Structure formats: C-alpha cells, structure tokens
Amino acid sequence: MPEIKMIVCCKQVPDPEAPPVVFKVDSATNKVTLPPDVKPVIGQYDEFAMEAALKIKDKAGGKITILSLGNKLIRDVVKKTLAVGGDELILLEDEAFEESDSWSTVYALAMAIKKIGDYDLIFCGRQSSDWDAGQVGLGIAEILEIPAITLARKVELVDGKVKVERVIPDGYEVIEVGLPALITVTSELGSLRYAALKGIMVAAKKQPIIWKPTDIGIEPSQVGAAGRRVKLAELFQPVKEAKCEVIEGETSAEAGANLAIKLREAKII
C-alpha cells in the first residue's frame, strides 16, 4: 500500500482546566477575557485525534500534516504536534481568521485541505474544547464530498480501507469505509502520548508553513468575523442558585413523615 497521508486539524484554545472563576464575560462585546497566567493549549479532543493518526503511523508508516487556524498562535503550543511525531505544520494565521464561527472555520480549513490536495485520512476532534459545537469535522467532509465517521474510539487500516469502532450509547459499532475519509475522534481512543526529548529537539528546528487567506484561494471577507453565518446574540455565565430547607420533627419518624409530605407537594414522589 502506498504511504498513507493524514491531516489532523488542531485548535489552540484557552486551557479548559483553568478554574471557571477566572473566565470573565464582557457583555458589551460578547467576548471572554482571561488573566495572562491562563495559557493556551491544544484542545483535548484534537489531541485524541492526533493520537489516532500517530497510532496508524506506528503500524503502517505515513505522513502526518497538522493544520491549525487562528492568529498570533503560540509556537510552543502548536509545535507540540510536531514534538510527538507530526511531520509538517501548516498554520492558517492571519487577523482575518479571528472570531470565526463554525462555518467560516470549516470553509477556511476545507480550502486549505484542497490546496494540500493529496490526502487519505483527515482527523478532527469530536468537538472543540472551547465552544463545543462539534460541527467543524462534518462540515469539512461535506465541502470535500468525502465520507465521515464520528465518535471514533479506535481507527485502523484494513485492506486499503479504514475500520472504525464508533461509540454509541450502549457500546460501539464497527464501520468500514474507503479512502479518503474524515474521522472525528473521542476520548475513548486514549490520551496523546508524551513528547520524547528527541521529538522536542526536532520540533524546535522545524518552522511551520504560514498561509494567508489569499494563499488558499479565498478573500479575507469570506473567513473569520467577516465570514460568519451565526450572530451571537448574548454571551453570559449562568447563575446557579440553591436553597436548603431543613425538615424537622420531634422524632426521626415524624421528620421522615414531614419530608415525605414536602416531596409530595413538590411532586418529586
């Protein structure tokens, strides 16, 4: 079988492990602000997608190209994908890509993949770690007109096809599909491996390829905030309220009876 060519879409996001209290919403601009000590990371589901590609490379060889979109991307963050075993890093990096919604992200990534041209498998996380929309992978597959399998927990190549164990509510199902195809990966596949010292040193020497909108054949007005199809009406932090009522009685039995009455009044029992 010829060398398998894989593309992994990875997104730089605010660290989802940061305490919720540090996330502040500016209601005037509908944006989230973070203190400088909260550093960005590769989204956790995108890391699972990267691990899926690496597992295939371990067994069958091949080339892994990482594709990331944004502006002012932190090199030490996005280069993690090279340190663990990726071969090439392409950054769609320009201020025109800022404030994308799912559509403008999908469109830019799909056009970049068309420019890459030669690929067998595309991996995405099942959803991003910031907006959790879960739309980008399927959107890319739709534009490229290739089959897509979601929620993969295991991916392997068998006789020139890709075989996927797909998570369903009561277990998993096995799907086989021809190449090229797009796979979205979930946490059951396993965490991304640690980078070895040799990999870190190799990554430090590699320079990413930078593409602007015009490099992928589109106008700045078609991506980022200008290309959005969704209007964000309001962004807010939900208010969680709780009330506690102590049910008393002269005896334990009476307290239990009083509790039962309250639960019936609330139509809980």
N, C-alpha and C positions, 0 to 999 in steps of 0.2 A: 504494500500500500504506500502511495506517495506520502511525503511529510505532511502531517496534519497541521493546518494553520488555524490558530484560535485567536479570537479577540475577546478581551474582558473589559467591560465597562465599569469603571470605578469612580466613585464620587467622594470628594473631600467634604466632610460635614463637621459641625461642632461636636465635640466629644459627648456622646449620649450618656456617658457615665457621670457627667458633671451633675452636681446637686440641682434639683429643679428650682430651688430658690434663687439661683444665680441668673436664670433666664428672665429677662425683663422685656415686656412688650411695650413698644412705643405706639400707642393707639392713634396718634396723629399720622404716622407714616405706615402703619401696619407692618412693622418690622421688629425683629427680635434683636436685642442687644445683649452682649456678653462681656464679662470682665476680661481683661487681657490674659489672665492666668488660665483661662479655659482654652486649650489648644485644639486645633482641628485634627481629625483623624480620617482614615479611610472608613467608609460606612461598613458596619459589621456584616451585613448581607453581601456586600460587594467583596469582602474578604472571603466569605464562603465560596463565592463564585470564582475567585482567584484560586482557591484551593482545589476546586473541581478541575480547572484547567491544568493545574500542576500535577494532579493525580494521573491525568491522561498522559501528560508529558513524561512522567516517571515510567509508564508502561510502554508507550508507543513512540516516544520522542515527539518532535514537532516544535513549532514556534508559537510563542505567546506574545501578542501585541496588546498593550494596555491602552485604553482610550479614556481620557478624563476631560471634563468640561468645566470651565469657570473662569475666574480672573484672579490674578495675584495668588496663584496656587503655591502652597508651601512645598518647596522641593524635597525636603526631608520626609514629608508626609507621602507625597505621590511616588517618590522613589522607593518606598517600601516594597512596592510591587516588583521592582527590579531586583531588590535585595533577596527576595525569597525565590527568585527563579524566572521572572519575566524577561523577555528578550528585547523588547522595544517599547518605549513610552511615547505616546502621542498626546499632546495637550492641546485641546481647543481652548485657547487662552486669549481673551480679549475683553475689554469692558463691555462690548456689545453682547456678550454671553451672560451678563449679570441679570439677576432677577428673572430667570427663566421659569415658566410653568412646565407641566409635563409635555405639552405639545411642542413648545419651542426647543426643549431639551431633546425630545425624540427626533425632531426634524434635523437638528444640527448633527446629532450622533449618526443618524442614518446616512446623511450626506457624506460624513467623514468615512463611514464604512464603505460606501460606494466608491470613494476615492481610493481607499486601500485596495478594494477590488477583489483580491484573491483570498478567500476565507472558507473554512469548513464549518466551524462552530463559533457561535457568539454566546458568551456567558454574561448574565446580569444577576444582581441580587434580586430576591423576590420583591423587595421594596427598598426605598431609601431609608436611612436612619434618621432623617430629619422630618420630611413631610409624610412619609409612609404611604404614598399614593399607590404604589405598585402598578403603575401604568407604562413606565418607560420601556421595559423589555418587550411587552406585547406590541407597543406602538412601533418600535423599530422593526419587528418581524412583519408587521402589516405593511409598512412602507417598502421594505425589501422583498415582500411577497415570498417569504420562506416560512416553513412550519415552526411552531413554537411549543415548547413543553414547559409548564410552570411547576414550581414547588418540588424541584428535584432534590432527592436525598442521596442518590448515587447515580453516577454517569460513567459509562464505559463504551468503548468502541468494539463492535462485534461484526465481523464480515462486511466492513465498509459502511455500516450503519451505526447510529448512536442508540444505545439502550439505556433507558432511564427508569429508575424507581421513583415514582411520583407520589408524594404524600397525599393521602385522602383522610377524611375524618376518622375512619375506623381501621386504618392501616396504610397500605400502599398499593399502587398498581404499577405494572411494568408496561412500558411503551417503547416501541422501536420505530425509528423514522430515518429516512435517508438524509444525506448531507446535500447542501448546507442546512443548518437548523440553528435555532436560538433556544437556549435553556435558561430559565430563571432558577436560582438555587436558594434553598432554605437552610436553616441552622442544623438540621439533622445530618447534613453531609459532614460536618466537623469543622473545627476552627482552623484558621490559616496557620501554617507551620511558622516556626521562628526562623528568622534570617541568620544564617551562619556568617562568621566573620569574613570568609572569602566572598560571599554574596554581597555583603555590605561594602567591601572594598571595590568590587566590580561595579556596583551601582553608583558609587561615588564618582567613578570615571566616566560613566555614560551620561550623555546630555539628551534631554528629551527633544523631540521634534515639535515645533510650535506651529500650529495652523490658525490663521485668522479666518473670519467668515468667507472672504473672497478666495482663500486657498481651497475651500471645499465647494466653491461654485455658487455661493449664496450671498445675499446682501445683508448688511447689519440689521436692516429693518425687518428681517424675517426671523430673527433669533432674539433670545434674551427678553427683556421687558417689552421691546417693540413688537416682538412676535407672539406675545401671549394670547391665548384664546380664553383664558379664565381671568375674571376680575375678582380680586379678593375684597369682599365687602367689609369684613371685620375680623381682626385677629385679637384674641383675648385669652387670658388664663382663666380656666373655670374656677369658680368659688365653691369650695367644699365645706358644707356645714353639717354639723352633727349635734343632736340633742340627746341627753341622757335623762331618763326618768327612773327613779328608784321606787320599786314596788315594795310596800311594807305590809306587815301583818303581825298580829300578836303571836302567832306560831308559824312554823315553817309551812304547815298545811294551809293556813289562811293566806300567807304570802303567795303560795303557789296558786291558790284559787283566784286571788286578785290578779295575778299575772295572766292567768287563762282568760279572765274577763277582758283585760286590756287587749290581748291578742285577738280575741273575737271581735271587739269593737273596731280594731284596725283591719279586720278581715284577713288576718295572717293565718288564722286557723278557723 
